[in-house]
Amino acid sequence: MSPEHGPVFLARRTYRRRRLADGARLLPVLGGVLFCLPLLWKGGATLPGTAETMFYIFGLWAVLVVISGVISRHLRAGDADEGAAGGEEG
């Protein structure tokens, strides 16, 4: 007989918190790939100019800042909830 293990599924709050943390770790990689995208814009008659490229880079930077702020706020709220619950880890 095999020894009994704990529950197979995680609590929703713990699962969502871990996925948010994974997203926070992946965001710089995604940002780096998206920042390198203008390097692939070559050839063709409708090549974007320097101004359009700079608008793209600044817009991407602003979107990444907002996304990281939202993720950070949700992760911080999760820390406060865990502290109020007595720090139970499952």
N, CA, C and O atoms as a CHARMM CRD file, in Angstrom:
* protein
*
  360
    1    1 MET  N      0.83100  -1.18300   0.00000 PROA 1      0.00000
    2    1 MET  CA     0.00000   0.00000   0.00000 PROA 1      0.00000
    3    1 MET  C      0.87300   1.24300   0.00000 PROA 1      0.00000
    4    1 MET  O      1.87400   1.31600   0.71300 PROA 1      0.00000
    5    2 SER  N      0.48800   2.20300  -0.79500 PROA 2      0.00000
    6    2 SER  CA     1.23400   3.45600  -0.82800 PROA 2      0.00000
    7    2 SER  C      0.73100   4.37600   0.28200 PROA 2      0.00000
    8    2 SER  O     -0.45000   4.35800   0.63100 PROA 2      0.00000
    9    3 PRO  N      1.64600   5.18200   0.83400 PROA 3      0.00000
   10    3 PRO  CA     1.21300   6.10400   1.88500 PROA 3      0.00000
   11    3 PRO  C      0.27100   7.16300   1.30400 PROA 3      0.00000
   12    3 PRO  O      0.38600   7.55300   0.14200 PROA 3      0.00000
   13    4 GLU  N     -0.65500   7.61100   2.14000 PROA 4      0.00000
   14    4 GLU  CA    -1.61100   8.61400   1.66900 PROA 4      0.00000
   15    4 GLU  C     -0.93400   9.97200   1.58600 PROA 4      0.00000
   16    4 GLU  O     -0.17600  10.36900   2.47200 PROA 4      0.00000
   17    5 HSD  N     -1.22600  10.66800   0.50400 PROA 5      0.00000
   18    5 HSD  CA    -0.68400  11.99700   0.28500 PROA 5      0.00000
   19    5 HSD  C     -1.77100  13.02400   0.56300 PROA 5      0.00000
   20    5 HSD  O     -2.94400  12.68800   0.72200 PROA 5      0.00000
   21    6 GLY  N     -1.35300  14.28300   0.61900 PROA 6      0.00000
   22    6 GLY  CA    -2.29800  15.37500   0.81900 PROA 6      0.00000
   23    6 GLY  C     -3.17900  15.55400  -0.40700 PROA 6      0.00000
   24    6 GLY  O     -3.10900  14.76900  -1.35300 PROA 6      0.00000
   25    7 PRO  N     -3.98700  16.56400  -0.38700 PROA 7      0.00000
   26    7 PRO  CA    -4.88100  16.79300  -1.52900 PROA 7      0.00000
   27    7 PRO  C     -4.09200  17.07700  -2.80100 PROA 7      0.00000
   28    7 PRO  O     -3.03700  17.71000  -2.76600 PROA 7      0.00000
   29    8 VAL  N     -4.61800  16.60000  -3.91600 PROA 8      0.00000
   30    8 VAL  CA    -3.95400  16.75400  -5.19900 PROA 8      0.00000
   31    8 VAL  C     -4.06500  18.19100  -5.69100 PROA 8      0.00000
   32    8 VAL  O     -3.13100  18.71000  -6.30100 PROA 8      0.00000
   33    9 PHE  N     -5.18400  18.83100  -5.43500 PROA 9      0.00000
   34    9 PHE  CA    -5.43400  20.17600  -5.92900 PROA 9      0.00000
   35    9 PHE  C     -5.06700  21.21900  -4.88800 PROA 9      0.00000
   36    9 PHE  O     -5.23200  21.00200  -3.68800 PROA 9      0.00000
   37   10 LEU  N     -4.56800  22.35300  -5.36200 PROA 10     0.00000
   38   10 LEU  CA    -4.24500  23.46500  -4.48400 PROA 10     0.00000
   39   10 LEU  C     -5.47000  24.33900  -4.29200 PROA 10     0.00000
   40   10 LEU  O     -6.40300  24.31600  -5.09400 PROA 10     0.00000
   41   11 ALA  N     -5.45100  25.10200  -3.22500 PROA 11     0.00000
   42   11 ALA  CA    -6.51900  26.06600  -3.01700 PROA 11     0.00000
   43   11 ALA  C     -6.46200  27.10400  -4.13700 PROA 11     0.00000
   44   11 ALA  O     -5.38500  27.40100  -4.65400 PROA 11     0.00000
   45   12 ARG  N     -7.59800  27.64700  -4.50400 PROA 12     0.00000
   46   12 ARG  CA    -7.63700  28.60000  -5.61700 PROA 12     0.00000
   47   12 ARG  C     -6.76800  29.80600  -5.36200 PROA 12     0.00000
   48   12 ARG  O     -6.07200  30.27300  -6.26400 PROA 12     0.00000
   49   13 ARG  N     -6.79700  30.31800  -4.14600 PROA 13     0.00000
   50   13 ARG  CA    -6.01200  31.51200  -3.82900 PROA 13     0.00000
   51   13 ARG  C     -4.52600  31.23400  -4.00800 PROA 13     0.00000
   52   13 ARG  O     -3.81400  32.05600  -4.58500 PROA 13     0.00000
   53   14 THR  N     -4.04900  30.10700  -3.53300 PROA 14     0.00000
   54   14 THR  CA    -2.63900  29.74400  -3.66700 PROA 14     0.00000
   55   14 THR  C     -2.26500  29.53500  -5.13300 PROA 14     0.00000
   56   14 THR  O     -1.20200  29.96300  -5.58200 PROA 14     0.00000
   57   15 TYR  N     -3.15300  28.87300  -5.86800 PROA 15     0.00000
   58   15 TYR  CA    -2.88300  28.61400  -7.28600 PROA 15     0.00000
   59   15 TYR  C     -2.78600  29.91900  -8.06300 PROA 15     0.00000
   60   15 TYR  O     -1.85500  30.10800  -8.84600 PROA 15     0.00000
   61   16 ARG  N     -3.74200  30.82100  -7.85400 PROA 16     0.00000
   62   16 ARG  CA    -3.73500  32.09400  -8.57400 PROA 16     0.00000
   63   16 ARG  C     -2.53300  32.93000  -8.19200 PROA 16     0.00000
   64   16 ARG  O     -1.95300  33.60300  -9.04500 PROA 16     0.00000
   65   17 ARG  N     -2.14600  32.90100  -6.92300 PROA 17     0.00000
   66   17 ARG  CA    -0.97100  33.65500  -6.48100 PROA 17     0.00000
   67   17 ARG  C      0.29600  33.13200  -7.15500 PROA 17     0.00000
   68   17 ARG  O      1.15200  33.91600  -7.56500 PROA 17     0.00000
   69   18 ARG  N      0.41300  31.83900  -7.26600 PROA 18     0.00000
   70   18 ARG  CA     1.59000  31.25900  -7.92600 PROA 18     0.00000
   71   18 ARG  C      1.61900  31.58400  -9.41200 PROA 18     0.00000
   72   18 ARG  O      2.68500  31.83500  -9.97400 PROA 18     0.00000
   73   19 ARG  N      0.43700  31.58000 -10.06100 PROA 19     0.00000
   74   19 ARG  CA     0.40200  31.93800 -11.48200 PROA 19     0.00000
   75   19 ARG  C      0.73400  33.40700 -11.67900 PROA 19     0.00000
   76   19 ARG  O      1.38800  33.75800 -12.66100 PROA 19     0.00000
   77   20 LEU  N      0.30100  34.27800 -10.77000 PROA 20     0.00000
   78   20 LEU  CA     0.67900  35.69100 -10.85300 PROA 20     0.00000
   79   20 LEU  C      2.18500  35.85400 -10.69000 PROA 20     0.00000
   80   20 LEU  O      2.80800  36.64500 -11.39800 PROA 20     0.00000
   81   21 ALA  N      2.76600  35.10900  -9.76200 PROA 21     0.00000
   82   21 ALA  CA     4.21500  35.17000  -9.57200 PROA 21     0.00000
   83   21 ALA  C      4.93200  34.66700 -10.82600 PROA 21     0.00000
   84   21 ALA  O      5.96500  35.21400 -11.21200 PROA 21     0.00000
   85   22 ASP  N      4.39100  33.63300 -11.46000 PROA 22     0.00000
   86   22 ASP  CA     4.97600  33.14500 -12.72200 PROA 22     0.00000
   87   22 ASP  C      4.87900  34.21000 -13.80500 PROA 22     0.00000
   88   22 ASP  O      5.81600  34.40500 -14.57900 PROA 22     0.00000
   89   23 GLY  N      3.75200  34.89200 -13.85600 PROA 23     0.00000
   90   23 GLY  CA     3.58800  35.96900 -14.82500 PROA 23     0.00000
   91   23 GLY  C      4.56700  37.10700 -14.57900 PROA 23     0.00000
   92   23 GLY  O      5.09800  37.69500 -15.52100 PROA 23     0.00000
   93   24 ALA  N      4.80500  37.41400 -13.30000 PROA 24     0.00000
   94   24 ALA  CA     5.76400  38.46900 -12.97000 PROA 24     0.00000
   95   24 ALA  C      7.17300  38.07900 -13.38700 PROA 24     0.00000
   96   24 ALA  O      7.96000  38.93300 -13.79300 PROA 24     0.00000
   97   25 ARG  N      7.49500  36.80300 -13.29000 PROA 25     0.00000
   98   25 ARG  CA     8.82100  36.34300 -13.71900 PROA 25     0.00000
   99   25 ARG  C      8.94700  36.32700 -15.24100 PROA 25     0.00000
  100   25 ARG  O     10.03200  36.54700 -15.77800 PROA 25     0.00000
  101   26 LEU  N      7.85200  36.07100 -15.92800 PROA 26     0.00000
  102   26 LEU  CA     7.87800  35.97100 -17.38300 PROA 26     0.00000
  103   26 LEU  C      7.79200  37.33200 -18.06200 PROA 26     0.00000
  104   26 LEU  O      8.20000  37.46400 -19.21600 PROA 26     0.00000
  105   27 LEU  N      7.27400  38.33800 -17.38000 PROA 27     0.00000
  106   27 LEU  CA     7.05900  39.65100 -17.98100 PROA 27     0.00000
  107   27 LEU  C      8.34300  40.28700 -18.53600 PROA 27     0.00000
  108   27 LEU  O      8.28700  40.84500 -19.63300 PROA 27     0.00000
  109   28 PRO  N      9.49100  40.24000 -17.85200 PROA 28     0.00000
  110   28 PRO  CA    10.70000  40.81100 -18.45800 PROA 28     0.00000
  111   28 PRO  C     11.14200  40.09400 -19.73800 PROA 28     0.00000
  112   28 PRO  O     11.66100  40.72500 -20.65800 PROA 28     0.00000
  113   29 VAL  N     10.93900  38.79600 -19.79100 PROA 29     0.00000
  114   29 VAL  CA    11.30100  38.04300 -20.99700 PROA 29     0.00000
  115   29 VAL  C     10.39500  38.45400 -22.15200 PROA 29     0.00000
  116   29 VAL  O     10.86800  38.70800 -23.26000 PROA 29     0.00000
  117   30 LEU  N      9.09900  38.51800 -21.88900 PROA 30     0.00000
  118   30 LEU  CA     8.16200  38.95100 -22.91200 PROA 30     0.00000
  119   30 LEU  C      8.46400  40.37800 -23.35800 PROA 30     0.00000
  120   30 LEU  O      8.41900  40.67800 -24.55100 PROA 30     0.00000
  121   31 GLY  N      8.76800  41.25200 -22.41600 PROA 31     0.00000
  122   31 GLY  CA     9.12300  42.62700 -22.75500 PROA 31     0.00000
  123   31 GLY  C     10.36700  42.70000 -23.61500 PROA 31     0.00000
  124   31 GLY  O     10.42000  43.47800 -24.56700 PROA 31     0.00000
  125   32 GLY  N     11.36200  41.90300 -23.29100 PROA 32     0.00000
  126   32 GLY  CA    12.58700  41.88400 -24.09400 PROA 32     0.00000
  127   32 GLY  C     12.33400  41.43900 -25.51500 PROA 32     0.00000
  128   32 GLY  O     12.88800  42.01000 -26.45500 PROA 32     0.00000
  129   33 VAL  N     11.49900  40.42100 -25.68200 PROA 33     0.00000
  130   33 VAL  CA    11.17100  39.94300 -27.02200 PROA 33     0.00000
  131   33 VAL  C     10.41000  41.01900 -27.79400 PROA 33     0.00000
  132   33 VAL  O     10.69000  41.26500 -28.96700 PROA 33     0.00000
  133   34 LEU  N      9.44800  41.65800 -27.13100 PROA 34     0.00000
  134   34 LEU  CA     8.66600  42.69600 -27.81100 PROA 34     0.00000
  135   34 LEU  C      9.49700  43.93400 -28.11600 PROA 34     0.00000
  136   34 LEU  O      9.24800  44.60800 -29.11600 PROA 34     0.00000
  137   35 PHE  N     10.49100  44.25300 -27.26400 PROA 35     0.00000
  138   35 PHE  CA    11.37000  45.38200 -27.55600 PROA 35     0.00000
  139   35 PHE  C     12.28000  45.09200 -28.75100 PROA 35     0.00000
  140   35 PHE  O     12.67900  46.01600 -29.46000 PROA 35     0.00000
  141   36 CYS  N     12.60600  43.83600 -28.97900 PROA 36     0.00000
  142   36 CYS  CA    13.45700  43.47800 -30.12200 PROA 36     0.00000
  143   36 CYS  C     12.66900  43.36900 -31.42500 PROA 36     0.00000
  144   36 CYS  O     13.26100  43.26200 -32.49900 PROA 36     0.00000
  145   37 LEU  N     11.36100  43.39400 -31.33900 PROA 37     0.00000
  146   37 LEU  CA    10.53200  43.26400 -32.53200 PROA 37     0.00000
  147   37 LEU  C     10.82500  44.31200 -33.60100 PROA 37     0.00000
  148   37 LEU  O     10.82100  43.96400 -34.78200 PROA 37     0.00000
  149   38 PRO  N     11.08000  45.57600 -33.25700 PROA 38     0.00000
  150   38 PRO  CA    11.40100  46.54200 -34.32800 PROA 38     0.00000
  151   38 PRO  C     12.66100  46.19300 -35.12000 PROA 38     0.00000
  152   38 PRO  O     12.83200  46.66700 -36.24300 PROA 38     0.00000
  153   39 LEU  N     13.52700  45.38500 -34.56000 PROA 39     0.00000
  154   39 LEU  CA    14.71900  44.97300 -35.30700 PROA 39     0.00000
  155   39 LEU  C     14.36200  44.06900 -36.48700 PROA 39     0.00000
  156   39 LEU  O     15.13500  43.94500 -37.43700 PROA 39     0.00000
  157   40 LEU  N     13.18600  43.44000 -36.42100 PROA 40     0.00000
  158   40 LEU  CA    12.75300  42.55100 -37.49300 PROA 40     0.00000
  159   40 LEU  C     11.98700  43.28100 -38.57700 PROA 40     0.00000
  160   40 LEU  O     11.68900  42.70100 -39.62000 PROA 40     0.00000
  161   41 TRP  N     11.66000  44.56200 -38.34400 PROA 41     0.00000
  162   41 TRP  CA    10.92700  45.34900 -39.33800 PROA 41     0.00000
  163   41 TRP  C     11.89600  45.82000 -40.40600 PROA 41     0.00000
  164   41 TRP  O     12.52900  46.86600 -40.26100 PROA 41     0.00000
  165   42 LYS  N     12.01200  45.06400 -41.45800 PROA 42     0.00000
  166   42 LYS  CA    12.90200  45.48200 -42.53400 PROA 42     0.00000
  167   42 LYS  C     12.25500  45.16000 -43.86800 PROA 42     0.00000
  168   42 LYS  O     11.42100  44.26000 -43.97300 PROA 42     0.00000
  169   43 GLY  N     12.64600  45.89800 -44.86500 PROA 43     0.00000
  170   43 GLY  CA    12.10900  45.66500 -46.20200 PROA 43     0.00000
  171   43 GLY  C     10.67000  46.14600 -46.33100 PROA 43     0.00000
  172   43 GLY  O     10.06300  46.59300 -45.35800 PROA 43     0.00000
  173   44 GLY  N     10.14600  46.05300 -47.51200 PROA 44     0.00000
  174   44 GLY  CA     8.76300  46.44300 -47.76200 PROA 44     0.00000
  175   44 GLY  C      8.64000  47.94200 -47.97400 PROA 44     0.00000
  176   44 GLY  O      9.49300  48.72200 -47.54800 PROA 44     0.00000
  177   45 ALA  N      7.56600  48.32500 -48.63600 PROA 45     0.00000
  178   45 ALA  CA     7.34600  49.73300 -48.95200 PROA 45     0.00000
  179   45 ALA  C      6.78900  50.51100 -47.77200 PROA 45     0.00000
  180   45 ALA  O      6.92200  51.73400 -47.72200 PROA 45     0.00000
  181   46 THR  N      6.16900  49.82400 -46.82200 PROA 46     0.00000
  182   46 THR  CA     5.53300  50.51200 -45.69600 PROA 46     0.00000
  183   46 THR  C      6.35500  50.36300 -44.41800 PROA 46     0.00000
  184   46 THR  O      5.80300  50.11600 -43.34600 PROA 46     0.00000
  185   47 LEU  N      7.64500  50.51100 -44.53100 PROA 47     0.00000
  186   47 LEU  CA     8.52600  50.41900 -43.37300 PROA 47     0.00000
  187   47 LEU  C      8.24900  51.58500 -42.42800 PROA 47     0.00000
  188   47 LEU  O      8.29700  52.73800 -42.85700 PROA 47     0.00000
  189   48 PRO  N      7.95800  51.31500 -41.14200 PROA 48     0.00000
  190   48 PRO  CA     7.69100  52.42000 -40.22100 PROA 48     0.00000
  191   48 PRO  C      8.94300  53.25900 -40.00000 PROA 48     0.00000
  192   48 PRO  O     10.06400  52.74900 -39.98900 PROA 48     0.00000
  193   49 GLY  N      8.72300  54.55100 -39.82500 PROA 49     0.00000
  194   49 GLY  CA     9.83900  55.45800 -39.60900 PROA 49     0.00000
  195   49 GLY  C     10.29700  55.45400 -38.15700 PROA 49     0.00000
  196   49 GLY  O      9.80000  54.69700 -37.32300 PROA 49     0.00000
  197   50 THR  N     11.25500  56.32100 -37.88900 PROA 50     0.00000
  198   50 THR  CA    11.80900  56.41200 -36.54500 PROA 50     0.00000
  199   50 THR  C     10.75200  56.85100 -35.53300 PROA 50     0.00000
  200   50 THR  O     10.70700  56.33400 -34.41700 PROA 50     0.00000
  201   51 ALA  N      9.91300  57.79400 -35.91700 PROA 51     0.00000
  202   51 ALA  CA     8.88100  58.29300 -34.99400 PROA 51     0.00000
  203   51 ALA  C      7.90900  57.17600 -34.61100 PROA 51     0.00000
  204   51 ALA  O      7.58200  57.01500 -33.43500 PROA 51     0.00000
  205   52 GLU  N      7.44900  56.41000 -35.59200 PROA 52     0.00000
  206   52 GLU  CA     6.52600  55.31300 -35.29600 PROA 52     0.00000
  207   52 GLU  C      7.18900  54.25300 -34.41900 PROA 52     0.00000
  208   52 GLU  O      6.55800  53.69300 -33.52200 PROA 52     0.00000
  209   53 THR  N      8.45100  53.98800 -34.68200 PROA 53     0.00000
  210   53 THR  CA     9.17300  53.00300 -33.88100 PROA 53     0.00000
  211   53 THR  C      9.32300  53.48000 -32.43900 PROA 53     0.00000
  212   53 THR  O      9.18000  52.69000 -31.50500 PROA 53     0.00000
  213   54 MET  N      9.60700  54.75500 -32.25700 PROA 54     0.00000
  214   54 MET  CA     9.74400  55.29000 -30.89800 PROA 54     0.00000
  215   54 MET  C      8.39700  55.30900 -30.16400 PROA 54     0.00000
  216   54 MET  O      8.34600  55.05300 -28.96100 PROA 54     0.00000
  217   55 PHE  N      7.31000  55.61100 -30.88100 PROA 55     0.00000
  218   55 PHE  CA     5.97800  55.52200 -30.27200 PROA 55     0.00000
  219   55 PHE  C      5.68300  54.08900 -29.84000 PROA 55     0.00000
  220   55 PHE  O      5.11600  53.86700 -28.77100 PROA 55     0.00000
  221   56 TYR  N      6.06400  53.11900 -30.66500 PROA 56     0.00000
  222   56 TYR  CA     5.88300  51.71200 -30.31800 PROA 56     0.00000
  223   56 TYR  C      6.66100  51.36500 -29.05100 PROA 56     0.00000
  224   56 TYR  O      6.11500  50.74900 -28.13500 PROA 56     0.00000
  225   57 ILE  N      7.92500  51.75700 -28.99600 PROA 57     0.00000
  226   57 ILE  CA     8.76800  51.42500 -27.84500 PROA 57     0.00000
  227   57 ILE  C      8.24500  52.09800 -26.57600 PROA 57     0.00000
  228   57 ILE  O      8.16600  51.45600 -25.52900 PROA 57     0.00000
  229   58 PHE  N      7.88600  53.38300 -26.65400 PROA 58     0.00000
  230   58 PHE  CA     7.36900  54.07300 -25.47900 PROA 58     0.00000
  231   58 PHE  C      6.02800  53.49800 -25.04800 PROA 58     0.00000
  232   58 PHE  O      5.77800  53.32500 -23.85600 PROA 58     0.00000
  233   59 GLY  N      5.16500  53.20100 -26.01500 PROA 59     0.00000
  234   59 GLY  CA     3.87200  52.59600 -25.68100 PROA 59     0.00000
  235   59 GLY  C      4.03600  51.23200 -25.03700 PROA 59     0.00000
  236   59 GLY  O      3.34900  50.91000 -24.06700 PROA 59     0.00000
  237   60 LEU  N      4.93900  50.43500 -25.57100 PROA 60     0.00000
  238   60 LEU  CA     5.21000  49.12200 -24.98800 PROA 60     0.00000
  239   60 LEU  C      5.74900  49.25600 -23.57300 PROA 60     0.00000
  240   60 LEU  O      5.35400  48.51000 -22.67700 PROA 60     0.00000
  241   61 TRP  N      6.65200  50.20800 -23.37400 PROA 61     0.00000
  242   61 TRP  CA     7.19500  50.44500 -22.04000 PROA 61     0.00000
  243   61 TRP  C      6.08100  50.81800 -21.06500 PROA 61     0.00000
  244   61 TRP  O      6.04400  50.30700 -19.94600 PROA 61     0.00000
  245   62 ALA  N      5.17900  51.69700 -21.47600 PROA 62     0.00000
  246   62 ALA  CA     4.08000  52.12000 -20.61000 PROA 62     0.00000
  247   62 ALA  C      3.15200  50.94500 -20.28100 PROA 62     0.00000
  248   62 ALA  O      2.71000  50.80300 -19.14100 PROA 62     0.00000
  249   63 VAL  N      2.86000  50.11600 -21.26800 PROA 63     0.00000
  250   63 VAL  CA     2.00300  48.94400 -21.03200 PROA 63     0.00000
  251   63 VAL  C      2.66900  47.97300 -20.06800 PROA 63     0.00000
  252   63 VAL  O      2.00600  47.43600 -19.18100 PROA 63     0.00000
  253   64 LEU  N      3.96400  47.74000 -20.22500 PROA 64     0.00000
  254   64 LEU  CA     4.67400  46.83900 -19.31700 PROA 64     0.00000
  255   64 LEU  C      4.69400  47.38800 -17.89600 PROA 64     0.00000
  256   64 LEU  O      4.58000  46.62300 -16.93800 PROA 64     0.00000
  257   65 VAL  N      4.83600  48.70200 -17.74600 PROA 65     0.00000
  258   65 VAL  CA     4.80900  49.31100 -16.41200 PROA 65     0.00000
  259   65 VAL  C      3.45100  49.10200 -15.76600 PROA 65     0.00000
  260   65 VAL  O      3.37700  48.74800 -14.58900 PROA 65     0.00000
  261   66 VAL  N      2.37800  49.31500 -16.51300 PROA 66     0.00000
  262   66 VAL  CA     1.03100  49.14500 -15.96800 PROA 66     0.00000
  263   66 VAL  C      0.77800  47.68800 -15.59200 PROA 66     0.00000
  264   66 VAL  O      0.25200  47.41000 -14.51400 PROA 66     0.00000
  265   67 ILE  N      1.14400  46.76900 -16.45900 PROA 67     0.00000
  266   67 ILE  CA     0.93800  45.34200 -16.17500 PROA 67     0.00000
  267   67 ILE  C      1.72000  44.92100 -14.93900 PROA 67     0.00000
  268   67 ILE  O      1.18900  44.21600 -14.08100 PROA 67     0.00000
  269   68 SER  N      2.97500  45.34400 -14.83800 PROA 68     0.00000
  270   68 SER  CA     3.76700  44.96000 -13.66100 PROA 68     0.00000
  271   68 SER  C      3.20300  45.59400 -12.39300 PROA 68     0.00000
  272   68 SER  O      3.25700  44.97700 -11.32900 PROA 68     0.00000
  273   69 GLY  N      2.66400  46.80500 -12.47900 PROA 69     0.00000
  274   69 GLY  CA     2.03400  47.42600 -11.31600 PROA 69     0.00000
  275   69 GLY  C      0.80100  46.66900 -10.85700 PROA 69     0.00000
  276   69 GLY  O      0.59100  46.48500  -9.65800 PROA 69     0.00000
  277   70 VAL  N     -0.01500  46.22800 -11.80800 PROA 70     0.00000
  278   70 VAL  CA    -1.21500  45.46300 -11.46200 PROA 70     0.00000
  279   70 VAL  C     -0.82900  44.13200 -10.82600 PROA 70     0.00000
  280   70 VAL  O     -1.40700  43.74000  -9.81300 PROA 70     0.00000
  281   71 ILE  N      0.13600  43.44100 -11.40800 PROA 71     0.00000
  282   71 ILE  CA     0.58000  42.16300 -10.84100 PROA 71     0.00000
  283   71 ILE  C      1.15400  42.37500  -9.45000 PROA 71     0.00000
  284   71 ILE  O      0.87100  41.60000  -8.53600 PROA 71     0.00000
  285   72 SER  N      1.96000  43.41900  -9.28300 PROA 72     0.00000
  286   72 SER  CA     2.55500  43.70100  -7.98300 PROA 72     0.00000
  287   72 SER  C      1.48600  43.98800  -6.93400 PROA 72     0.00000
  288   72 SER  O      1.57300  43.51000  -5.80300 PROA 72     0.00000
  289   73 ARG  N      0.48000  44.77000  -7.31500 PROA 73     0.00000
  290   73 ARG  CA    -0.59200  45.09200  -6.36700 PROA 73     0.00000
  291   73 ARG  C     -1.34100  43.83400  -5.94300 PROA 73     0.00000
  292   73 ARG  O     -1.65800  43.67100  -4.76400 PROA 73     0.00000
  293   74 HSD  N     -1.62800  42.94200  -6.89100 PROA 74     0.00000
  294   74 HSD  CA    -2.33300  41.70700  -6.55000 PROA 74     0.00000
  295   74 HSD  C     -1.47500  40.78500  -5.68900 PROA 74     0.00000
  296   74 HSD  O     -1.98500  40.13200  -4.77900 PROA 74     0.00000
  297   75 LEU  N     -0.18100  40.72900  -5.97100 PROA 75     0.00000
  298   75 LEU  CA     0.69600  39.89500  -5.14300 PROA 75     0.00000
  299   75 LEU  C      0.82300  40.46700  -3.73200 PROA 75     0.00000
  300   75 LEU  O      0.85100  39.72000  -2.75400 PROA 75     0.00000
  301   76 ARG  N      0.89900  41.78600  -3.63300 PROA 76     0.00000
  302   76 ARG  CA     0.98600  42.42300  -2.32900 PROA 76     0.00000
  303   76 ARG  C     -0.30000  42.18900  -1.53200 PROA 76     0.00000
  304   76 ARG  O     -0.24400  41.95400  -0.32500 PROA 76     0.00000
  305   77 ALA  N     -1.45500  42.25000  -2.19700 PROA 77     0.00000
  306   77 ALA  CA    -2.73300  41.98700  -1.52900 PROA 77     0.00000
  307   77 ALA  C     -2.78100  40.53800  -1.03800 PROA 77     0.00000
  308   77 ALA  O     -3.35000  40.25800   0.01700 PROA 77     0.00000
  309   78 GLY  N     -2.19100  39.63100  -1.79300 PROA 78     0.00000
  310   78 GLY  CA    -2.13600  38.23000  -1.37100 PROA 78     0.00000
  311   78 GLY  C     -1.26800  38.04700  -0.13800 PROA 78     0.00000
  312   78 GLY  O     -1.57200  37.20500   0.70700 PROA 78     0.00000
  313   79 ASP  N     -0.19000  38.81900  -0.01800 PROA 79     0.00000
  314   79 ASP  CA     0.64300  38.75800   1.17400 PROA 79     0.00000
  315   79 ASP  C     -0.12200  39.23200   2.39900 PROA 79     0.00000
  316   79 ASP  O      0.00700  38.64200   3.47200 PROA 79     0.00000
  317   80 ALA  N     -0.91700  40.29000   2.25800 PROA 80     0.00000
  318   80 ALA  CA    -1.69800  40.80100   3.38100 PROA 80     0.00000
  319   80 ALA  C     -2.75200  39.80000   3.79600 PROA 80     0.00000
  320   80 ALA  O     -3.01000  39.64200   4.99000 PROA 80     0.00000
  321   81 ASP  N     -3.38100  39.10800   2.82700 PROA 81     0.00000
  322   81 ASP  CA    -4.38200  38.10400   3.15600 PROA 81     0.00000
  323   81 ASP  C     -3.76700  36.92200   3.89900 PROA 81     0.00000
  324   81 ASP  O     -4.36700  36.39100   4.83300 PROA 81     0.00000
  325   82 GLU  N     -2.56400  36.50900   3.47900 PROA 82     0.00000
  326   82 GLU  CA    -1.90400  35.39400   4.15700 PROA 82     0.00000
  327   82 GLU  C     -1.49700  35.77400   5.58300 PROA 82     0.00000
  328   82 GLU  O     -1.59400  34.96100   6.50100 PROA 82     0.00000
  329   83 GLY  N     -1.04300  37.00800   5.75600 PROA 83     0.00000
  330   83 GLY  CA    -0.65300  37.46500   7.08600 PROA 83     0.00000
  331   83 GLY  C     -1.85300  37.52200   8.01600 PROA 83     0.00000
  332   83 GLY  O     -1.72000  37.20900   9.19900 PROA 83     0.00000
  333   84 ALA  N     -3.01400  37.90900   7.52100 PROA 84     0.00000
  334   84 ALA  CA    -4.21300  37.98900   8.33900 PROA 84     0.00000
  335   84 ALA  C     -4.75200  36.59500   8.65600 PROA 84     0.00000
  336   84 ALA  O     -5.40000  36.40200   9.68500 PROA 84     0.00000
  337   85 ALA  N     -4.49100  35.62900   7.78400 PROA 85     0.00000
  338   85 ALA  CA    -4.98500  34.27600   8.00100 PROA 85     0.00000
  339   85 ALA  C     -4.08200  33.47100   8.91600 PROA 85     0.00000
  340   85 ALA  O     -4.36600  32.30300   9.17900 PROA 85     0.00000
  341   86 GLY  N     -3.01500  34.05600   9.40200 PROA 86     0.00000
  342   86 GLY  CA    -2.13800  33.33600  10.31000 PROA 86     0.00000
  343   86 GLY  C     -0.99100  32.64800   9.61700 PROA 86     0.00000
  344   86 GLY  O     -0.26400  31.88100  10.24800 PROA 86     0.00000
  345   87 GLY  N     -0.80800  32.89700   8.33700 PROA 87     0.00000
  346   87 GLY  CA     0.32800  32.34700   7.61400 PROA 87     0.00000
  347   87 GLY  C      0.20800  30.87200   7.32900 PROA 87     0.00000
  348   87 GLY  O      1.22500  30.18600   7.22700 PROA 87     0.00000
  349   88 GLU  N     -1.00600  30.35400   7.19600 PROA 88     0.00000
  350   88 GLU  CA    -1.18200  28.93000   6.90300 PROA 88     0.00000
  351   88 GLU  C     -0.72400  28.64700   5.49000 PROA 88     0.00000
  352   88 GLU  O     -1.15900  29.32300   4.55700 PROA 88     0.00000
  353   89 GLU  N      0.13600  27.67400   5.30800 PROA 89     0.00000
  354   89 GLU  CA     0.59600  27.21500   3.99300 PROA 89     0.00000
  355   89 GLU  C      0.16300  25.77600   3.84900 PROA 89     0.00000
  356   89 GLU  O      0.30000  24.97000   4.76900 PROA 89     0.00000
  357   90 GLY  N     -0.36800  25.46200   2.66600 PROA 90     0.00000
  358   90 GLY  CA    -0.87000  24.10300   2.48100 PROA 90     0.00000
  359   90 GLY  C     -0.05900  23.32000   1.59900 PROA 90     0.00000
  360   90 GLY  O     -0.36400  22.15300   1.35200 PROA 90     0.00000
